[in-house]
Amino acid sequence: MAGSLHVLPAEFPNLPDWIWRAYEWSEKIIFEHDFTAVQDHIYLERGESLKSVLPAPLWQALNEAWPIGHPLGPVGSLKLWTELMLLSLARVRIADGVETQVLQRSLRDKKTITYLEAIAEFAELADEIPVATYLEALSISLAELPNVEQNFVDLHQAWLTGRIEEVERVVTRSAVFQIPQIASRIVDVRNERWIPKILAATNSERRTLIVVGAMHLPRENGLLAMLHRAGHRVQLVT
């Protein structure tokens, strides 16, 4: 199992050797979901806008924070959960992350690829979170904008060196983890749904690499603790 970063700092676009060693060892790769299909689920219905949902001060602050010419389009066209997740990257330059780079090589090498969930399942969980909860989270994220670049640097360094406790410390700074109603659905519920598939993969005769976001690994409800409770010995591979 590899904990991933979905995007990397533009200054450090290369994956560490331990990712590629795990890739070369594997015969089959399991991702969270098909990241190439994400754009089918992140937009509001045609004619809708966040401007009609957000209080005027919050709408103005979000507009000011949103990068001009963002590749996903104007701020008002995206769902609240998409805005929340992208705000943490609003002021950083990014490069393709683990999934994109590994997928590209997997397709060239014709490795078997499967998924722990459909992107529609993730979108459904995110869509069910109340608007009021997202408004609280957006307010927190906007207030934290001056710190996002340093948080990203800290997360990348902790991830590179396999310091899972430090990864946990950095990710829990985010609004997602500061609001339990969001963390429960976007992280914990998904972990619970994934664990039967992950346990099944441990019994496969094919060498299987499971790639999940690093934030899914730590904490009491994280995948590492869940695997330990299921009777598996979990250790860092160096």
Salt bridges, closest charged atoms under 4 A:
GLU11 OE2 - ARG93 NH1 3.25
GLU24 OE2 - ARG105 NH1 3.83
GLU27 OE2 - ARG207 NH1 3.72
GLU32 OE2 - HIS6 NE2 3.59
GLU32 OE1 - ARG190 NH2 2.94
GLU32 OE2 - HIS216 NE2 3.95
GLU99 OE2 - HIS6 ND1 3.16
GLU117 OE2 - HIS33 ND1 2.74
GLU117 OE2 - ARG190 NH2 2.59
ASP127 OD2 - LYS79 NZ 3.08
GLU128 OE1 - ARG185 NH2 2.35
ASP154 OD2 - ARG173 NH1 3.21
GLU166 OE2 - ARG169 NH2 2.52
ASP188 OD1 - ARG219 NH1 3.05
